Amino acid sequence: MLGRSSLFTLSALGMMFFSLNVSAHTTPAAGNNLFVTVPELRPGFEMSVTALALKPGASNLNYVIYNKALPAQSPAWTEKEINPGFGPAFDLGARFIFPEGKDVSLDWMHLNTSDSASVAAPNFEYFLGPDYEIGPSGIPIRNATGNSQFKYDVINLDAGQFVDFGPHAEFRLFGGLSNTYLRELVHARYSGSTITGQYQGPFSTKQTVTANFTGIGPRLGIEGRYHIDSGFGLVGKAAASALIGYSHAKTDYVSNAQQLLETFGQALNYQTIEDKRIRQVVPGFDAKLGLYYKHQLDNCYIFSIEGGYLAAVYINAIQQYLPASLVQGQPLESGGIFVATMSHTQSNYSVQGPYLGATLQF
């Protein structure tokens, strides 16, 4: 996922950090007993494995409108949304520590999860429909289901400089590259039966909205640790990135209906709304807060365990193209999507959840 030009950029960032002219001697801070130092770290490799439970999120997860049509003078509408739960994820990391208070690290975080929801109209006082067909023409729609799928892959490569503030507080300033792949699929299926008119029988329409973003760009941040007694401590981290890449959106429809079968002899009708790849810059922000415990096993190994909560958000990373309205007289039970007006919306992409990881330095 990282090309030659990306590695060249990282090397430049690394040289910037490694050339920081921070004095290694202690410097008093503002007349207190607080001293700013560059620590002499124990050199060596470090490997980490982290288990996470991540909840993905976006603002485009509504799959149907639940409408109470009667009494006619007081209709009510409820947006039904897919509510993603916490799915299993992992993070793998490697780091090399230099004695002069510097390091280089590489980590990969991965999530692949799905969730679903469904609703049915209990009687003819209620009906269902997508946003672009909500009204009396939606009465034949009696059932709706929704499903969301999220894929999340992030590779971070950075170089850091450690600075100590007194005997307890340690900070790591870092910069590097972030390579990010975001994918969201939202499925919605509407079904029912036409019981009046010329074409009577069951019908259904399945809508699949696919949105991807792939980007790479600089990432800068700071990580702080406060060491308590007996190896315990607090940890916090915050970073910002500017990802340059491409987004792509596509909406697919598969429909069947009695009118479609009798008029055109088709059992299924396939339709697509698709845009070209759009180049854009997506701002990203990630942060974590947790507790850790570090223990030296012997002269060769240092073991630590860390747990807490983290979150990341990518601004307007998800594109979506949907009908805003359909051609009058051509509802879903006709067996097709006949677009009168189109809408384009953007959504943030986020993940959040608890984590627990183990690290071994050797």
N, C-alpha and C positions, 0 to 999 in steps of 0.2 A: 504494500500500500504506500510505501515511502519511496520516491524516486531519487535519482542522483542529485537533482537540483535541491530537493528537500534536505538531503543529508549535507549538502554544501552549506545551506542556510543554517542548519543546526551546528555545523562546525564553527561557523562565524559567531553564533551565539555563545557556543561553548568557550571560544577564545576570549570573548568579552568577559565572561564570568571568571575565567582562569587568570585574566590579566588585571583583576581588581586589585588596586594597590591599597589593601587594608592592612594596617600595621598589626603585627602579631603581639605587640606588647600591650599591657593593660592600660586603659584610658579612663580616668575618673569621669563620671557623668554628673554634671551640674551640682557638684559639691556634696554628693551623697556617697554612700558606700557601694553604689552600683558601678560596675566596671564593664566596659565593652571590650570583648576579646574575640579573636579568631581562634577557635579551638583546634588543638592538635588531635585529630581523629585517628582511630585505629584503622589502618588501611585493610582492604579486603573486599570480597564479593558478598552480596546479600541477595537472598532469594525470598520471595513472599508469595503466599497463596491466601486469597480472601474469598469468603462466601458471602453473598449478598441476597437480600430479598427486596427487589426493586419494583416499584409501582410506576408504570409509564403513564403519561398524561398528555392530552391535547384538547383543544377547544372545539373540535369538529366531530365529536363522538355521538351526536344525536342521530338516531336512526329512524324515528317515526314520531308523528304527532298523534297523541291520544285525545280524541275530541268527544266531548259530551254534547251532542247536538240538540237535545231536547231538555227543557222547553225551548222552543224556537227563539224566544226573545232573550234567552240567557245562556248562550253557548259558552263552553269553557274548553281551553286547550292546555294540554300538558306535553312538554317535550320529554320524550323518553330517550335516555342516554345509556350507552354502554359504560359501565363503571369498572375499569380494569383493577384487578387485585394485585397483590404482591407476588411476583414470579421469581423463581430461582435464577441467579446470575453468579458470575465469578470474575475475579480479577487476578491476573498473574503478573508478577513484577520481578525485575532484576536490577541490581544497582552495583556500581563499583565506587568505593569510597577511597579518596586520596587523603594523605595525612595532613595536607595544608588546609583542611576545612572545606574541601570541595568534593563533589560527586557527580556522576552521570547515571541517570536512571531511565529505564524503559518499562512500560506497563501496558497491559491490554485488558480492557473490560468488555464483557459480552453478556447480552440479554436477548432471549427469544421467548416470547410469551404470547398467549391469546386468551380472550375472554368473550363471553356471549351473554345475550339477554333476549327476552321474548315477551310479547304481550298479545292478548286477544280481546276483541270487542265482545262484551258479555251479552249484549242484546242490540236491538236496532235503535236504541237511544244513543248509542255510541258508534263511532266509526274511526278508522285509522287512515293514515296517509303520509307520504313524504312532504317536506316543506313546500314543494312546488305543486302539489295537488292536495289541498286541504279545503274541503267544502262539500256540498251535497254530492258532487261527483265521486267523492271518496267512499261513499256508503258501501259499495260492494266489497271493499277491502276489509276482511275480518280478522286477519292474523298478520303479525309482523315479527321478524326475528333480526337480531343484529349480532355481529361478531367483529372483534377488533384483533389485529395481530401487530405486534411491535417487535422490530429487530433493532438492536443497538450495539454498535461496535466502535470503540474508541481506542486508539493507540497514541500514547503520549511519550515523547522522547525529549528529555530536558537535561540541563546542567545546572548545578546549584552551588551556592556559597553559604556556609554556615557562619553565624555570628551569635555569640553568647552575650547576654545582658545579666551580669552577676552570676551567682552559682546555680541558679534555678531555671532561668529563662533562656531558651535556645530558639533561634529563628533560622529558617532556610529560605533565602531568596533564589528563585529559579526562573529560567526561561528556556524555551525550546519550541517544539512543533507538536501540534495535535492533528491527527488524521482521523476523521469522523465519518461514519456511515450510519444514516438514520433511515428507517423504513417503517411505513405505517400502511396497513390495509384495513379498510372498514367495509364490511359486507352488510347489506340490508336486503331483506326479502319480504315482499308484500304478496299476499295471496287472498283469494276469496272466490266467490261464484256469482255470475250474472244470472239473475232469476227472472228478469223482464226483458222485453225487446226481442229483436230478431235473433241475436246470437246469445244463446243461453248455455251456460256451462262454466267449469272452473277456469281460472286464470292465475298467473303468477308472474312477477317480475323480480329478478335478482340484480341488485346494483352493487358493484365492487369498485371502490375508490382506492387507487394505489398511489402513494406519494413517496418519493425517495429524495434524499439529499446526500451527496458525497462531497466532502471538502477537506482541505488541509490549510493550515495557517499557523501563525505565531501564537504562543501561549505564555503568559507571564503570571507569576503568583508568589505567594508567601505562605510558609508553613511555620507554625509556632508550637513549641512544646514547653510545658512547665513541669519540671521534675519535682516530685514530692519524695518523701522518704521511702526507703525500702524498695526502690525500683518502680514505684507507681508514678503516674503523671497524667497530665491533661494534654490533648493535642487538638489543634485547629488548623484548617487549611482553606485558602480561598484563591481562585485563579480565574483569569479572563482570557478568552481566545477570540481571534478573528479568522473565521474559516472561509476560505475562498474556494468555491466549487460550483457544482451544477445540481439543480433540482429538476424533477420530472414528475408530472402528474398525469394520470390516466383514469377514466371512468368507463367501466364496461357494464353492459346490460345484456341479460338473457331473459327473454319473455316467451310465454306461451298463452294462448287464448283460443276460444272457439271461433271468434271472428277471424283471427289470423289463419286458422286451419281451413275454414270454409272459403275464405276469399282468395288466399294465395297458396293454399295447400302446404303451408309450412307448419311443422310441429314446434320449431323453435326459431326465434328471431334474435340475431346478434347485432348489437350496436356499440359504438365507441365514441367517447369524447376524449381527445388527447391533445396535449400541447407539446411544443418543442422543448428541448432542454434549455433551461434558463440559467445563465451564469449570475451568481449573486454572492454577496458577502453576508455570512450569518454570524452575529455575535453569540458567543457562548460563555456561560458562567457556571462554575462548579465550586462546591464548598463541602466541608465535613467538620464534624465536632465529635470528639470521643475521649476515651480513657485507654491507657496502655500500661503494660507491666513488662519490664525488661530484667533479664537475669543472665548472668555470665555462667555458662555451664562449666567451662574450664578455660585454659589459656588460649584455646583455638576457636571456641564457638560462643556466640552471644544469641540468646533466644528471646524473642519478645512476642507478645500477643496484644492485639488492639481491637477494640470494638466501639461502635458509635453509630452515627446517622449521617448520611450524605445526600446531596441533591445536585442536580445539574439541569440547566435549561438552555435551549437554543431558540433564539428569537426569530419568529416568522420563517422557520425552516420547512414547514409543510404547506404545499400548495394544493388547492382543490378546485375543480371545475364541475359544476352541477347545473341542471336546468333551474332557472328562476321561475318559469311558468311554462305550461304546455299549451299547444294549440287548442283552441276551444273546440269541444266536441270530440277530442281524441284522448280520452282518459287511459289509464293503465290497462283496463280490461279489453282494450282494442288490440293488445298484443305488441305494442311498440311504444317508444319514447319519441314524441313529436315536439321538439323544443320550439317555444315561441321566443323566450329570452333566456340568456345565460348569465350565470354568476361565477365570480372568481373570488375565493376567500383564502386567507393565510392563517396559519395556526402556529403557536409555539409548540415545541416538542420538549418534554421534560421526563426525568426519572428521579425517584427518591426512595429512600428506604434504609433499613439498618444493615450494618456489616459487621463481620467478625473475621479477623485475619491473623495469620502467624508468620513471623519473619525469622530467618536464621542467617546470621552473619558468620563467615568463616574465612 
